[in-house]
Amino acid sequence: MGKHQSDILEYIICCVGVFAERFSLTNSQAFKYMQEHQGLTFLQKHYNILHTLSLDDAVEDCARICLRHGGALTL
């Protein structure tokens, strides 16, 4: 795994943790929810922009994406 891929993975792990905390989920529940509703794909695809924002902003954007893809958690 290259440095860039490692950075993306670390970022996604941080976002999953913040997402879990925000919505009172376990990390495992948050990961599954984000995976099912395209949140992880969004974070990976847009890492270059998202990592320049605060984690709170990135998690809000991710939650909106999940909502658009059938998720039920709202901000």
CHARMM internal coordinates of N, CA and C (Angstrom, degrees):
IC EDIT
DIST 1 N 1 CA 1.4429
DIST 1 CA 1 C 1.5188
ANGL 1 N 1 CA 1 C 108.55
DIST 1 C 2 N 1.3110
ANGL 1 CA 1 C 2 N 116.21
DIHE 1 N 1 CA 1 C 2 N 130.89
DIST 2 N 2 CA 1.4531
ANGL 1 C 2 N 2 CA 121.21
DIHE 1 CA 1 C 2 N 2 CA 179.98
DIST 2 CA 2 C 1.5151
ANGL 2 N 2 CA 2 C 112.04
DIHE 1 C 2 N 2 CA 2 C -79.44
DIST 2 C 3 N 1.3165
ANGL 2 CA 2 C 3 N 115.58
DIHE 2 N 2 CA 2 C 3 N 170.38
DIST 3 N 3 CA 1.4755
ANGL 2 C 3 N 3 CA 122.27
DIHE 2 CA 2 C 3 N 3 CA -178.85
DIST 3 CA 3 C 1.5282
ANGL 3 N 3 CA 3 C 111.11
DIHE 2 C 3 N 3 CA 3 C -59.86
DIST 3 C 4 N 1.3312
ANGL 3 CA 3 C 4 N 116.90
DIHE 3 N 3 CA 3 C 4 N -43.69
DIST 4 N 4 CA 1.4647
ANGL 3 C 4 N 4 CA 120.52
DIHE 3 CA 3 C 4 N 4 CA -178.36
DIST 4 CA 4 C 1.5310
ANGL 4 N 4 CA 4 C 110.40
DIHE 3 C 4 N 4 CA 4 C -63.40
DIST 4 C 5 N 1.3198
ANGL 4 CA 4 C 5 N 117.15
DIHE 4 N 4 CA 4 C 5 N -44.12
DIST 5 N 5 CA 1.4605
ANGL 4 C 5 N 5 CA 120.83
DIHE 4 CA 4 C 5 N 5 CA 178.91
DIST 5 CA 5 C 1.5245
ANGL 5 N 5 CA 5 C 110.79
DIHE 4 C 5 N 5 CA 5 C -64.32
DIST 5 C 6 N 1.3087
ANGL 5 CA 5 C 6 N 116.66
DIHE 5 N 5 CA 5 C 6 N -38.52
DIST 6 N 6 CA 1.4538
ANGL 5 C 6 N 6 CA 121.54
DIHE 5 CA 5 C 6 N 6 CA 177.76
DIST 6 CA 6 C 1.5297
ANGL 6 N 6 CA 6 C 110.77
DIHE 5 C 6 N 6 CA 6 C -63.87
DIST 6 C 7 N 1.3296
ANGL 6 CA 6 C 7 N 116.82
DIHE 6 N 6 CA 6 C 7 N -40.57
DIST 7 N 7 CA 1.4671
ANGL 6 C 7 N 7 CA 121.54
DIHE 6 CA 6 C 7 N 7 CA 177.49
DIST 7 CA 7 C 1.5294
ANGL 7 N 7 CA 7 C 110.86
DIHE 6 C 7 N 7 CA 7 C -62.75
DIST 7 C 8 N 1.3256
ANGL 7 CA 7 C 8 N 116.28
DIHE 7 N 7 CA 7 C 8 N -42.82
DIST 8 N 8 CA 1.4675
ANGL 7 C 8 N 8 CA 120.77
DIHE 7 CA 7 C 8 N 8 CA 179.24
DIST 8 CA 8 C 1.5234
ANGL 8 N 8 CA 8 C 110.16
DIHE 7 C 8 N 8 CA 8 C -62.91
DIST 8 C 9 N 1.3195
ANGL 8 CA 8 C 9 N 116.83
DIHE 8 N 8 CA 8 C 9 N -45.61
DIST 9 N 9 CA 1.4603
ANGL 8 C 9 N 9 CA 121.32
DIHE 8 CA 8 C 9 N 9 CA -179.65
DIST 9 CA 9 C 1.5290
ANGL 9 N 9 CA 9 C 111.14
DIHE 8 C 9 N 9 CA 9 C -61.44
DIST 9 C 10 N 1.3102
ANGL 9 CA 9 C 10 N 116.68
DIHE 9 N 9 CA 9 C 10 N -44.83
DIST 10 N 10 CA 1.4677
ANGL 9 C 10 N 10 CA 121.16
DIHE 9 CA 9 C 10 N 10 CA 178.56
DIST 10 CA 10 C 1.5243
ANGL 10 N 10 CA 10 C 110.96
DIHE 9 C 10 N 10 CA 10 C -61.46
DIST 10 C 11 N 1.3277
ANGL 10 CA 10 C 11 N 116.34
DIHE 10 N 10 CA 10 C 11 N -41.26
DIST 11 N 11 CA 1.4601
ANGL 10 C 11 N 11 CA 121.80
DIHE 10 CA 10 C 11 N 11 CA 179.21
DIST 11 CA 11 C 1.5297
ANGL 11 N 11 CA 11 C 110.70
DIHE 10 C 11 N 11 CA 11 C -63.27
DIST 11 C 12 N 1.3277
ANGL 11 CA 11 C 12 N 116.22
DIHE 11 N 11 CA 11 C 12 N -45.53
DIST 12 N 12 CA 1.4612
ANGL 11 C 12 N 12 CA 120.49
DIHE 11 CA 11 C 12 N 12 CA -179.83
DIST 12 CA 12 C 1.5253
ANGL 12 N 12 CA 12 C 110.67
DIHE 11 C 12 N 12 CA 12 C -62.73
DIST 12 C 13 N 1.3142
ANGL 12 CA 12 C 13 N 117.44
DIHE 12 N 12 CA 12 C 13 N -41.33
DIST 13 N 13 CA 1.4641
ANGL 12 C 13 N 13 CA 121.05
DIHE 12 CA 12 C 13 N 13 CA 177.90
DIST 13 CA 13 C 1.5296
ANGL 13 N 13 CA 13 C 110.33
DIHE 12 C 13 N 13 CA 13 C -60.60
DIST 13 C 14 N 1.3170
ANGL 13 CA 13 C 14 N 116.91
DIHE 13 N 13 CA 13 C 14 N -42.83
DIST 14 N 14 CA 1.4774
ANGL 13 C 14 N 14 CA 120.56
DIHE 13 CA 13 C 14 N 14 CA 177.60
DIST 14 CA 14 C 1.5243
ANGL 14 N 14 CA 14 C 110.69
DIHE 13 C 14 N 14 CA 14 C -62.46
DIST 14 C 15 N 1.3235
ANGL 14 CA 14 C 15 N 116.83
DIHE 14 N 14 CA 14 C 15 N -43.60
DIST 15 N 15 CA 1.4646
ANGL 14 C 15 N 15 CA 120.92
DIHE 14 CA 14 C 15 N 15 CA -179.43
DIST 15 CA 15 C 1.5276
ANGL 15 N 15 CA 15 C 111.17
DIHE 14 C 15 N 15 CA 15 C -64.54
DIST 15 C 16 N 1.3162
ANGL 15 CA 15 C 16 N 117.28
DIHE 15 N 15 CA 15 C 16 N -40.09
DIST 16 N 16 CA 1.4638
ANGL 15 C 16 N 16 CA 120.47
DIHE 15 CA 15 C 16 N 16 CA 177.65
DIST 16 CA 16 C 1.5305
ANGL 16 N 16 CA 16 C 109.65
DIHE 15 C 16 N 16 CA 16 C -60.89
DIST 16 C 17 N 1.3153
ANGL 16 CA 16 C 17 N 117.37
DIHE 16 N 16 CA 16 C 17 N -42.49
DIST 17 N 17 CA 1.4592
ANGL 16 C 17 N 17 CA 120.83
DIHE 16 CA 16 C 17 N 17 CA 178.28
DIST 17 CA 17 C 1.5143
ANGL 17 N 17 CA 17 C 113.21
DIHE 16 C 17 N 17 CA 17 C -62.45
DIST 17 C 18 N 1.3272
ANGL 17 CA 17 C 18 N 116.64
DIHE 17 N 17 CA 17 C 18 N -43.68
DIST 18 N 18 CA 1.4625
ANGL 17 C 18 N 18 CA 120.48
DIHE 17 CA 17 C 18 N 18 CA 178.75
DIST 18 CA 18 C 1.5303
ANGL 18 N 18 CA 18 C 110.19
DIHE 17 C 18 N 18 CA 18 C -67.39
DIST 18 C 19 N 1.3293
ANGL 18 CA 18 C 19 N 116.51
DIHE 18 N 18 CA 18 C 19 N -40.65
DIST 19 N 19 CA 1.4676
ANGL 18 C 19 N 19 CA 121.68
DIHE 18 CA 18 C 19 N 19 CA 177.53
DIST 19 CA 19 C 1.5229
ANGL 19 N 19 CA 19 C 109.88
DIHE 18 C 19 N 19 CA 19 C -60.12
DIST 19 C 20 N 1.3247
ANGL 19 CA 19 C 20 N 116.65
DIHE 19 N 19 CA 19 C 20 N -46.38
DIST 20 N 20 CA 1.4643
ANGL 19 C 20 N 20 CA 121.25
DIHE 19 CA 19 C 20 N 20 CA 179.94
DIST 20 CA 20 C 1.5231
ANGL 20 N 20 CA 20 C 110.92
DIHE 19 C 20 N 20 CA 20 C -59.60
DIST 20 C 21 N 1.3053
ANGL 20 CA 20 C 21 N 116.31
DIHE 20 N 20 CA 20 C 21 N -45.64
DIST 21 N 21 CA 1.4643
ANGL 20 C 21 N 21 CA 120.91
DIHE 20 CA 20 C 21 N 21 CA 179.87
DIST 21 CA 21 C 1.5270
ANGL 21 N 21 CA 21 C 110.88
DIHE 20 C 21 N 21 CA 21 C -63.43
DIST 21 C 22 N 1.3141
ANGL 21 CA 21 C 22 N 115.74
DIHE 21 N 21 CA 21 C 22 N -44.03
DIST 22 N 22 CA 1.4626
ANGL 21 C 22 N 22 CA 121.38
DIHE 21 CA 21 C 22 N 22 CA -177.16
DIST 22 CA 22 C 1.5204
ANGL 22 N 22 CA 22 C 112.32
DIHE 21 C 22 N 22 CA 22 C -60.92
DIST 22 C 23 N 1.3425
ANGL 22 CA 22 C 23 N 115.97
DIHE 22 N 22 CA 22 C 23 N -37.81
DIST 23 N 23 CA 1.4564
ANGL 22 C 23 N 23 CA 120.53
DIHE 22 CA 22 C 23 N 23 CA -175.48
DIST 23 CA 23 C 1.5294
ANGL 23 N 23 CA 23 C 113.26
DIHE 22 C 23 N 23 CA 23 C -107.73
DIST 23 C 24 N 1.3216
ANGL 23 CA 23 C 24 N 116.67
DIHE 23 N 23 CA 23 C 24 N 14.93
DIST 24 N 24 CA 1.4642
ANGL 23 C 24 N 24 CA 122.98
DIHE 23 CA 23 C 24 N 24 CA 177.80
DIST 24 CA 24 C 1.5315
ANGL 24 N 24 CA 24 C 112.16
DIHE 23 C 24 N 24 CA 24 C 54.41
DIST 24 C 25 N 1.3349
ANGL 24 CA 24 C 25 N 114.87
DIHE 24 N 24 CA 24 C 25 N 48.45
DIST 25 N 25 CA 1.4552
ANGL 24 C 25 N 25 CA 122.57
DIHE 24 CA 24 C 25 N 25 CA 177.70
DIST 25 CA 25 C 1.5189
ANGL 25 N 25 CA 25 C 108.98
DIHE 24 C 25 N 25 CA 25 C -115.08
DIST 25 C 26 N 1.3243
ANGL 25 CA 25 C 26 N 116.00
DIHE 25 N 25 CA 25 C 26 N 163.36
DIST 26 N 26 CA 1.4521
ANGL 25 C 26 N 26 CA 118.76
DIHE 25 CA 25 C 26 N 26 CA 168.49
DIST 26 CA 26 C 1.5277
ANGL 26 N 26 CA 26 C 107.31
DIHE 25 C 26 N 26 CA 26 C -77.54
DIST 26 C 27 N 1.3053
ANGL 26 CA 26 C 27 N 116.83
DIHE 26 N 26 CA 26 C 27 N 163.47
DIST 27 N 27 CA 1.4703
ANGL 26 C 27 N 27 CA 119.52
DIHE 26 CA 26 C 27 N 27 CA 177.62
DIST 27 CA 27 C 1.5271
ANGL 27 N 27 CA 27 C 110.61
DIHE 26 C 27 N 27 CA 27 C -59.80
DIST 27 C 28 N 1.3166
ANGL 27 CA 27 C 28 N 116.53
DIHE 27 N 27 CA 27 C 28 N -38.80
DIST 28 N 28 CA 1.4599
ANGL 27 C 28 N 28 CA 121.13
DIHE 27 CA 27 C 28 N 28 CA 179.69
DIST 28 CA 28 C 1.5347
ANGL 28 N 28 CA 28 C 111.22
DIHE 27 C 28 N 28 CA 28 C -64.39
DIST 28 C 29 N 1.3135
ANGL 28 CA 28 C 29 N 116.81
DIHE 28 N 28 CA 28 C 29 N -44.22
DIST 29 N 29 CA 1.4650
ANGL 28 C 29 N 29 CA 120.63
DIHE 28 CA 28 C 29 N 29 CA 177.80
DIST 29 CA 29 C 1.5254
ANGL 29 N 29 CA 29 C 111.10
DIHE 28 C 29 N 29 CA 29 C -62.73
DIST 29 C 30 N 1.3188
ANGL 29 CA 29 C 30 N 116.30
DIHE 29 N 29 CA 29 C 30 N -43.31
DIST 30 N 30 CA 1.4636
ANGL 29 C 30 N 30 CA 120.35
DIHE 29 CA 29 C 30 N 30 CA 179.42
DIST 30 CA 30 C 1.5197
ANGL 30 N 30 CA 30 C 110.89
DIHE 29 C 30 N 30 CA 30 C -62.59
DIST 30 C 31 N 1.3242
ANGL 30 CA 30 C 31 N 116.58
DIHE 30 N 30 CA 30 C 31 N -44.56
DIST 31 N 31 CA 1.4624
ANGL 30 C 31 N 31 CA 120.73
DIHE 30 CA 30 C 31 N 31 CA 179.49
DIST 31 CA 31 C 1.5276
ANGL 31 N 31 CA 31 C 110.88
DIHE 30 C 31 N 31 CA 31 C -59.24
DIST 31 C 32 N 1.3243
ANGL 31 CA 31 C 32 N 116.77
DIHE 31 N 31 CA 31 C 32 N -48.17
DIST 32 N 32 CA 1.4665
ANGL 31 C 32 N 32 CA 120.94
DIHE 31 CA 31 C 32 N 32 CA -179.45
DIST 32 CA 32 C 1.5245
ANGL 32 N 32 CA 32 C 111.41
DIHE 31 C 32 N 32 CA 32 C -62.12
DIST 32 C 33 N 1.3222
ANGL 32 CA 32 C 33 N 116.63
DIHE 32 N 32 CA 32 C 33 N -43.40
DIST 33 N 33 CA 1.4655
ANGL 32 C 33 N 33 CA 121.18
DIHE 32 CA 32 C 33 N 33 CA 178.77
DIST 33 CA 33 C 1.5274
ANGL 33 N 33 CA 33 C 110.61
DIHE 32 C 33 N 33 CA 33 C -62.02
DIST 33 C 34 N 1.3189
ANGL 33 CA 33 C 34 N 116.08
DIHE 33 N 33 CA 33 C 34 N -48.19
DIST 34 N 34 CA 1.4653
ANGL 33 C 34 N 34 CA 120.28
DIHE 33 CA 33 C 34 N 34 CA -178.40
DIST 34 CA 34 C 1.5273
ANGL 34 N 34 CA 34 C 111.05
DIHE 33 C 34 N 34 CA 34 C -65.79
DIST 34 C 35 N 1.3023
ANGL 34 CA 34 C 35 N 117.33
DIHE 34 N 34 CA 34 C 35 N -35.10
DIST 35 N 35 CA 1.4639
ANGL 34 C 35 N 35 CA 121.04
DIHE 34 CA 34 C 35 N 35 CA 177.97
DIST 35 CA 35 C 1.5322
ANGL 35 N 35 CA 35 C 110.15
DIHE 34 C 35 N 35 CA 35 C -67.90
DIST 35 C 36 N 1.3170
ANGL 35 CA 35 C 36 N 116.27
DIHE 35 N 35 CA 35 C 36 N -44.65
DIST 36 N 36 CA 1.4665
ANGL 35 C 36 N 36 CA 121.05
DIHE 35 CA 35 C 36 N 36 CA -177.43
DIST 36 CA 36 C 1.5240
ANGL 36 N 36 CA 36 C 112.58
DIHE 35 C 36 N 36 CA 36 C -66.27
DIST 36 C 37 N 1.3232
ANGL 36 CA 36 C 37 N 117.10
DIHE 36 N 36 CA 36 C 37 N -31.29
DIST 37 N 37 CA 1.4652
ANGL 36 C 37 N 37 CA 121.12
DIHE 36 CA 36 C 37 N 37 CA -173.28
DIST 37 CA 37 C 1.5363
ANGL 37 N 37 CA 37 C 113.18
DIHE 36 C 37 N 37 CA 37 C -112.00
DIST 37 C 38 N 1.3124
ANGL 37 CA 37 C 38 N 116.53
DIHE 37 N 37 CA 37 C 38 N 26.79
DIST 38 N 38 CA 1.4636
ANGL 37 C 38 N 38 CA 124.38
DIHE 37 CA 37 C 38 N 38 CA 171.52
DIST 38 CA 38 C 1.5277
ANGL 38 N 38 CA 38 C 115.64
DIHE 37 C 38 N 38 CA 38 C 71.29
DIST 38 C 39 N 1.3277
ANGL 38 CA 38 C 39 N 117.89
DIHE 38 N 38 CA 38 C 39 N 10.09
DIST 39 N 39 CA 1.4600
ANGL 38 C 39 N 39 CA 120.62
DIHE 38 CA 38 C 39 N 39 CA 179.67
DIST 39 CA 39 C 1.5192
ANGL 39 N 39 CA 39 C 113.20
DIHE 38 C 39 N 39 CA 39 C -66.55
DIST 39 C 40 N 1.3162
ANGL 39 CA 39 C 40 N 117.36
DIHE 39 N 39 CA 39 C 40 N -41.36
DIST 40 N 40 CA 1.4623
ANGL 39 C 40 N 40 CA 120.19
DIHE 39 CA 39 C 40 N 40 CA -179.56
DIST 40 CA 40 C 1.5290
ANGL 40 N 40 CA 40 C 110.96
DIHE 39 C 40 N 40 CA 40 C -67.29
DIST 40 C 41 N 1.3184
ANGL 40 CA 40 C 41 N 116.30
DIHE 40 N 40 CA 40 C 41 N -39.04
DIST 41 N 41 CA 1.4688
ANGL 40 C 41 N 41 CA 120.54
DIHE 40 CA 40 C 41 N 41 CA 176.86
DIST 41 CA 41 C 1.5269
ANGL 41 N 41 CA 41 C 110.02
DIHE 40 C 41 N 41 CA 41 C -61.64
DIST 41 C 42 N 1.3152
ANGL 41 CA 41 C 42 N 115.96
DIHE 41 N 41 CA 41 C 42 N -42.85
DIST 42 N 42 CA 1.4647
ANGL 41 C 42 N 42 CA 121.29
DIHE 41 CA 41 C 42 N 42 CA 178.02
DIST 42 CA 42 C 1.5232
ANGL 42 N 42 CA 42 C 111.22
DIHE 41 C 42 N 42 CA 42 C -59.88
DIST 42 C 43 N 1.3293
ANGL 42 CA 42 C 43 N 116.66
DIHE 42 N 42 CA 42 C 43 N -46.90
DIST 43 N 43 CA 1.4644
ANGL 42 C 43 N 43 CA 120.03
DIHE 42 CA 42 C 43 N 43 CA -179.35
DIST 43 CA 43 C 1.5264
ANGL 43 N 43 CA 43 C 111.73
DIHE 42 C 43 N 43 CA 43 C -62.58
DIST 43 C 44 N 1.3158
ANGL 43 CA 43 C 44 N 116.06
DIHE 43 N 43 CA 43 C 44 N -42.00
DIST 44 N 44 CA 1.4645
ANGL 43 C 44 N 44 CA 119.96
DIHE 43 CA 43 C 44 N 44 CA -179.35
DIST 44 CA 44 C 1.5274
ANGL 44 N 44 CA 44 C 110.90
DIHE 43 C 44 N 44 CA 44 C -68.98
DIST 44 C 45 N 1.3129
ANGL 44 CA 44 C 45 N 116.78
DIHE 44 N 44 CA 44 C 45 N -45.46
DIST 45 N 45 CA 1.4675
ANGL 44 C 45 N 45 CA 121.40
DIHE 44 CA 44 C 45 N 45 CA -176.38
DIST 45 CA 45 C 1.5257
ANGL 45 N 45 CA 45 C 112.28
DIHE 44 C 45 N 45 CA 45 C -64.85
DIST 45 C 46 N 1.3261
ANGL 45 CA 45 C 46 N 116.33
DIHE 45 N 45 CA 45 C 46 N -36.10
DIST 46 N 46 CA 1.4681
ANGL 45 C 46 N 46 CA 120.50
DIHE 45 CA 45 C 46 N 46 CA -174.38
DIST 46 CA 46 C 1.5268
ANGL 46 N 46 CA 46 C 113.10
DIHE 45 C 46 N 46 CA 46 C -110.57
DIST 46 C 47 N 1.3248
ANGL 46 CA 46 C 47 N 116.68
DIHE 46 N 46 CA 46 C 47 N 20.91
DIST 47 N 47 CA 1.4608
ANGL 46 C 47 N 47 CA 122.01
DIHE 46 CA 46 C 47 N 47 CA -179.59
DIST 47 CA 47 C 1.5286
ANGL 47 N 47 CA 47 C 112.43
DIHE 46 C 47 N 47 CA 47 C -50.67
DIST 47 C 48 N 1.3299
ANGL 47 CA 47 C 48 N 117.23
DIHE 47 N 47 CA 47 C 48 N -44.45
DIST 48 N 48 CA 1.4684
ANGL 47 C 48 N 48 CA 120.68
DIHE 47 CA 47 C 48 N 48 CA -175.11
DIST 48 CA 48 C 1.5254
ANGL 48 N 48 CA 48 C 112.82
DIHE 47 C 48 N 48 CA 48 C -56.76
DIST 48 C 49 N 1.3138
ANGL 48 CA 48 C 49 N 116.87
DIHE 48 N 48 CA 48 C 49 N -30.92
DIST 49 N 49 CA 1.4672
ANGL 48 C 49 N 49 CA 120.64
DIHE 48 CA 48 C 49 N 49 CA 178.03
DIST 49 CA 49 C 1.5265
ANGL 49 N 49 CA 49 C 110.46
DIHE 48 C 49 N 49 CA 49 C -93.30
DIST 49 C 50 N 1.3286
ANGL 49 CA 49 C 50 N 115.97
DIHE 49 N 49 CA 49 C 50 N -46.90
DIST 50 N 50 CA 1.4637
ANGL 49 C 50 N 50 CA 120.21
DIHE 49 CA 49 C 50 N 50 CA -173.60
DIST 50 CA 50 C 1.5207
ANGL 50 N 50 CA 50 C 113.56
DIHE 49 C 50 N 50 CA 50 C -61.21
DIST 50 C 51 N 1.3181
ANGL 50 CA 50 C 51 N 117.75
DIHE 50 N 50 CA 50 C 51 N -36.03
DIST 51 N 51 CA 1.4657
ANGL 50 C 51 N 51 CA 118.20
DIHE 50 CA 50 C 51 N 51 CA -176.47
DIST 51 CA 51 C 1.5189
ANGL 51 N 51 CA 51 C 112.83
DIHE 50 C 51 N 51 CA 51 C -68.96
DIST 51 C 52 N 1.3349
ANGL 51 CA 51 C 52 N 117.19
DIHE 51 N 51 CA 51 C 52 N -9.91
DIST 52 N 52 CA 1.4645
ANGL 51 C 52 N 52 CA 120.15
DIHE 51 CA 51 C 52 N 52 CA 176.36
DIST 52 CA 52 C 1.5351
ANGL 52 N 52 CA 52 C 111.19
DIHE 51 C 52 N 52 CA 52 C -87.24
DIST 52 C 53 N 1.3262
ANGL 52 CA 52 C 53 N 116.74
DIHE 52 N 52 CA 52 C 53 N -10.16
DIST 53 N 53 CA 1.4591
ANGL 52 C 53 N 53 CA 121.93
DIHE 52 CA 52 C 53 N 53 CA 178.78
DIST 53 CA 53 C 1.5249
ANGL 53 N 53 CA 53 C 109.75
DIHE 52 C 53 N 53 CA 53 C -94.70
DIST 53 C 54 N 1.3030
ANGL 53 CA 53 C 54 N 116.29
DIHE 53 N 53 CA 53 C 54 N 171.60
DIST 54 N 54 CA 1.4648
ANGL 53 C 54 N 54 CA 119.57
DIHE 53 CA 53 C 54 N 54 CA 173.88
DIST 54 CA 54 C 1.5246
ANGL 54 N 54 CA 54 C 108.27
DIHE 53 C 54 N 54 CA 54 C -70.32
DIST 54 C 55 N 1.3297
ANGL 54 CA 54 C 55 N 116.13
DIHE 54 N 54 CA 54 C 55 N 156.14
DIST 55 N 55 CA 1.4642
ANGL 54 C 55 N 55 CA 119.80
DIHE 54 CA 54 C 55 N 55 CA 177.21
DIST 55 CA 55 C 1.5258
ANGL 55 N 55 CA 55 C 110.72
DIHE 54 C 55 N 55 CA 55 C -61.90
DIST 55 C 56 N 1.3173
ANGL 55 CA 55 C 56 N 117.42
DIHE 55 N 55 CA 55 C 56 N -35.88
DIST 56 N 56 CA 1.4626
ANGL 55 C 56 N 56 CA 120.56
DIHE 55 CA 55 C 56 N 56 CA 178.18
DIST 56 CA 56 C 1.5254
ANGL 56 N 56 CA 56 C 111.23
DIHE 55 C 56 N 56 CA 56 C -61.59
DIST 56 C 57 N 1.3281
ANGL 56 CA 56 C 57 N 117.43
DIHE 56 N 56 CA 56 C 57 N -43.66
DIST 57 N 57 CA 1.4633
ANGL 56 C 57 N 57 CA 121.13
DIHE 56 CA 56 C 57 N 57 CA 177.97
DIST 57 CA 57 C 1.5275
ANGL 57 N 57 CA 57 C 111.02
DIHE 56 C 57 N 57 CA 57 C -63.77
DIST 57 C 58 N 1.3045
ANGL 57 CA 57 C 58 N 116.81
DIHE 57 N 57 CA 57 C 58 N -43.25
DIST 58 N 58 CA 1.4657
ANGL 57 C 58 N 58 CA 121.05
DIHE 57 CA 57 C 58 N 58 CA 179.82
DIST 58 CA 58 C 1.5280
ANGL 58 N 58 CA 58 C 110.68
DIHE 57 C 58 N 58 CA 58 C -63.82
DIST 58 C 59 N 1.3220
ANGL 58 CA 58 C 59 N 117.44
DIHE 58 N 58 CA 58 C 59 N -40.48
DIST 59 N 59 CA 1.4635
ANGL 58 C 59 N 59 CA 120.99
DIHE 58 CA 58 C 59 N 59 CA 179.31
DIST 59 CA 59 C 1.5238
ANGL 59 N 59 CA 59 C 110.40
DIHE 58 C 59 N 59 CA 59 C -67.66
DIST 59 C 60 N 1.3148
ANGL 59 CA 59 C 60 N 118.00
DIHE 59 N 59 CA 59 C 60 N -38.47
DIST 60 N 60 CA 1.4680
ANGL 59 C 60 N 60 CA 120.63
DIHE 59 CA 59 C 60 N 60 CA 175.91
DIST 60 CA 60 C 1.5213
ANGL 60 N 60 CA 60 C 110.81
DIHE 59 C 60 N 60 CA 60 C -61.68
DIST 60 C 61 N 1.3207
ANGL 60 CA 60 C 61 N 116.77
DIHE 60 N 60 CA 60 C 61 N -44.92
DIST 61 N 61 CA 1.4688
ANGL 60 C 61 N 61 CA 120.70
DIHE 60 CA 60 C 61 N 61 CA 177.87
DIST 61 CA 61 C 1.5225
ANGL 61 N 61 CA 61 C 110.53
DIHE 60 C 61 N 61 CA 61 C -62.22
DIST 61 C 62 N 1.3047
ANGL 61 CA 61 C 62 N 116.74
DIHE 61 N 61 CA 61 C 62 N -42.71
DIST 62 N 62 CA 1.4589
ANGL 61 C 62 N 62 CA 122.00
DIHE 61 CA 61 C 62 N 62 CA 179.47
DIST 62 CA 62 C 1.5291
ANGL 62 N 62 CA 62 C 110.41
DIHE 61 C 62 N 62 CA 62 C -63.21
DIST 62 C 63 N 1.3164
ANGL 62 CA 62 C 63 N 117.48
DIHE 62 N 62 CA 62 C 63 N -42.20
DIST 63 N 63 CA 1.4665
ANGL 62 C 63 N 63 CA 121.35
DIHE 62 CA 62 C 63 N 63 CA 178.80
DIST 63 CA 63 C 1.5244
ANGL 63 N 63 CA 63 C 110.62
DIHE 62 C 63 N 63 CA 63 C -61.98
DIST 63 C 64 N 1.3252
ANGL 63 CA 63 C 64 N 116.94
DIHE 63 N 63 CA 63 C 64 N -38.40
DIST 64 N 64 CA 1.4663
ANGL 63 C 64 N 64 CA 120.71
DIHE 63 CA 63 C 64 N 64 CA 177.53
DIST 64 CA 64 C 1.5281
ANGL 64 N 64 CA 64 C 111.24
DIHE 63 C 64 N 64 CA 64 C -64.99
DIST 64 C 65 N 1.3171
ANGL 64 CA 64 C 65 N 116.25
DIHE 64 N 64 CA 64 C 65 N -40.82
DIST 65 N 65 CA 1.4691
ANGL 64 C 65 N 65 CA 120.82
DIHE 64 CA 64 C 65 N 65 CA 177.81
DIST 65 CA 65 C 1.5273
ANGL 65 N 65 CA 65 C 109.49
DIHE 64 C 65 N 65 CA 65 C -62.98
DIST 65 C 66 N 1.3249
ANGL 65 CA 65 C 66 N 116.62
DIHE 65 N 65 CA 65 C 66 N -45.51
DIST 66 N 66 CA 1.4657
ANGL 65 C 66 N 66 CA 120.50
DIHE 65 CA 65 C 66 N 66 CA 179.47
DIST 66 CA 66 C 1.5299
ANGL 66 N 66 CA 66 C 110.59
DIHE 65 C 66 N 66 CA 66 C -60.59
DIST 66 C 67 N 1.3149
ANGL 66 CA 66 C 67 N 117.13
DIHE 66 N 66 CA 66 C 67 N -41.55
DIST 67 N 67 CA 1.4564
ANGL 66 C 67 N 67 CA 121.75
DIHE 66 CA 66 C 67 N 67 CA 178.95
DIST 67 CA 67 C 1.5269
ANGL 67 N 67 CA 67 C 110.37
DIHE 66 C 67 N 67 CA 67 C -61.18
DIST 67 C 68 N 1.3267
ANGL 67 CA 67 C 68 N 116.99
DIHE 67 N 67 CA 67 C 68 N -42.31
DIST 68 N 68 CA 1.4741
ANGL 67 C 68 N 68 CA 121.46
DIHE 67 CA 67 C 68 N 68 CA 178.46
DIST 68 CA 68 C 1.5256
ANGL 68 N 68 CA 68 C 112.59
DIHE 67 C 68 N 68 CA 68 C -65.22
DIST 68 C 69 N 1.3322
ANGL 68 CA 68 C 69 N 116.03
DIHE 68 N 68 CA 68 C 69 N -22.08
DIST 69 N 69 CA 1.4628
ANGL 68 C 69 N 69 CA 120.47
DIHE 68 CA 68 C 69 N 69 CA -178.13
DIST 69 CA 69 C 1.5309
ANGL 69 N 69 CA 69 C 112.06
DIHE 68 C 69 N 69 CA 69 C -107.44
DIST 69 C 70 N 1.3171
ANGL 69 CA 69 C 70 N 115.92
DIHE 69 N 69 CA 69 C 70 N 29.99
DIST 70 N 70 CA 1.4647
ANGL 69 C 70 N 70 CA 120.82
DIHE 69 CA 69 C 70 N 70 CA 172.11
DIST 70 CA 70 C 1.5193
ANGL 70 N 70 CA 70 C 116.54
DIHE 69 C 70 N 70 CA 70 C 97.24
DIST 70 C 71 N 1.3059
ANGL 70 CA 70 C 71 N 117.74
DIHE 70 N 70 CA 70 C 71 N 0.91
DIST 71 N 71 CA 1.4620
ANGL 70 C 71 N 71 CA 120.53
DIHE 70 CA 70 C 71 N 71 CA 178.30
DIST 71 CA 71 C 1.5191
ANGL 71 N 71 CA 71 C 111.68
DIHE 70 C 71 N 71 CA 71 C -70.19
DIST 71 C 72 N 1.3072
ANGL 71 CA 71 C 72 N 116.13
DIHE 71 N 71 CA 71 C 72 N 159.10
DIST 72 N 72 CA 1.4590
ANGL 71 C 72 N 72 CA 120.38
DIHE 71 CA 71 C 72 N 72 CA -176.40
DIST 72 CA 72 C 1.5319
ANGL 72 N 72 CA 72 C 113.65
DIHE 71 C 72 N 72 CA 72 C -112.86
DIST 72 C 73 N 1.3297
ANGL 72 CA 72 C 73 N 117.67
DIHE 72 N 72 CA 72 C 73 N -7.48
DIST 73 N 73 CA 1.4653
ANGL 72 C 73 N 73 CA 120.73
DIHE 72 CA 72 C 73 N 73 CA -179.22
DIST 73 CA 73 C 1.5222
ANGL 73 N 73 CA 73 C 109.46
DIHE 72 C 73 N 73 CA 73 C -79.09
DIST 73 C 74 N 1.3209
ANGL 73 CA 73 C 74 N 116.59
DIHE 73 N 73 CA 73 C 74 N 130.71
DIST 74 N 74 CA 1.4586
ANGL 73 C 74 N 74 CA 120.45
DIHE 73 CA 73 C 74 N 74 CA 178.20
DIST 74 CA 74 C 1.5118
ANGL 74 N 74 CA 74 C 109.70
DIHE 73 C 74 N 74 CA 74 C -118.70
DIST 74 C 75 N 1.3115
ANGL 74 CA 74 C 75 N 114.97
DIHE 74 N 74 CA 74 C 75 N 154.35
DIST 75 N 75 CA 1.4714
ANGL 74 C 75 N 75 CA 121.83
DIHE 74 CA 74 C 75 N 75 CA -179.05
DIST 75 CA 75 C 1.5084
ANGL 75 N 75 CA 75 C 110.90
DIHE 74 C 75 N 75 CA 75 C -73.44
END
COOR INIT
IC SEED 1 N 1 CA 1 C
IC BUILD
